[in-house]
Amino acid sequence: MHDVRKLPEPLDGERVETGPVQFGDDQPGVFIRGDDACSAYFDLDTLAGILKTCDTRALCGCPPDRELDLAESCFYQKYLCPIHTVT
């Protein structure tokens, strides 16, 4: 894991490398340079393919495939899964 680089705003032409960065008071995020974008795309595409084969309920918090007790039922009604909930 890399530390978030905190950079002033504006950068005055300074080259920003790919990685976690925070510009000024903005929220930190991941900056991907154009020359790194192609390999980042293939890495993310590979990861997406792997995740599609996983049981995503383990990642999202959907209720298990069994009858729920009252406390569990209340919990899952209050905290809807953002992945599988249709709006």
C-alpha positions in Angstrom: 0.0 0.0 0.0 1.3 3.4 -0.9 0.9 6.6 1.2 -1.3 9.3 -0.3 0.8 12.1 -1.8 -0.5 15.5 -0.8 0.1 18.0 -3.6 -0.6 21.7 -3.7 -3.1 23.1 -6.1 -2.3 24.2 -8.8 0.8 22.0 -9.6 2.7 24.5 -11.7 3.5 21.9 -14.4 4.8 19.3 -11.9 4.5 15.7 -13.3 2.2 13.6 -11.2 2.9 9.9 -11.1 0.3 7.1 -11.0 -0.9 6.3 -7.5 -2.8 7.6 -4.6 -2.8 11.4 -4.5 -4.7 14.3 -2.9 -4.8 17.7 -4.7 -5.1 20.6 -2.3 -8.1 20.1 0.0 -9.9 17.8 -2.5 -10.7 14.2 -1.6 -7.9 11.7 -2.0 -8.1 9.3 -5.0 -6.1 7.3 -7.4 -4.5 9.2 -10.2 -3.7 7.2 -13.4 -1.3 8.8 -15.9 -2.2 8.4 -19.5 0.9 6.3 -20.2 -0.1 3.9 -17.4 -3.8 3.8 -18.3 -3.6 0.8 -20.8 -1.9 -1.5 -18.3 -4.3 -0.3 -15.5 -7.3 -1.1 -17.8 -6.1 -4.7 -18.4 -5.4 -5.2 -14.7 -8.9 -3.9 -13.8 -10.5 -6.0 -16.6 -8.8 -9.1 -15.3 -9.9 -8.4 -11.7 -13.5 -7.8 -12.9 -13.5 -11.2 -14.7 -12.3 -12.9 -11.5 -14.9 -11.1 -9.4 -17.7 -12.2 -11.8 -16.9 -15.8 -10.9 -17.2 -15.1 -7.1 -20.2 -15.4 -4.9 -20.7 -11.6 -4.6 -23.0 -12.0 -1.7 -19.9 -12.5 0.4 -18.8 -9.0 -0.7 -22.1 -7.2 -0.4 -23.8 -8.3 2.8 -26.9 -9.9 1.2 -28.7 -12.3 3.6 -27.6 -15.9 3.5 -29.7 -18.6 1.8 -31.5 -19.7 4.9 -34.4 -18.5 7.1 -33.5 -15.4 9.1 -34.3 -14.8 12.7 -36.1 -11.6 13.6 -32.9 -9.5 14.4 -31.3 -10.6 11.1 -34.5 -9.9 9.1 -34.7 -6.3 10.6 -31.0 -5.7 9.9 -31.2 -6.8 6.2 -34.4 -4.7 5.7 -32.7 -1.6 7.2 -29.3 -2.0 5.4 -30.1 -2.9 1.8 -27.4 -4.3 -0.3 -26.1 -1.6 -2.8 -25.0 -4.3 -5.3 -28.2 -6.4 -5.6 -30.9 -3.9 -4.7 -32.9 -2.8 -7.7 -34.1 0.8 -7.4 
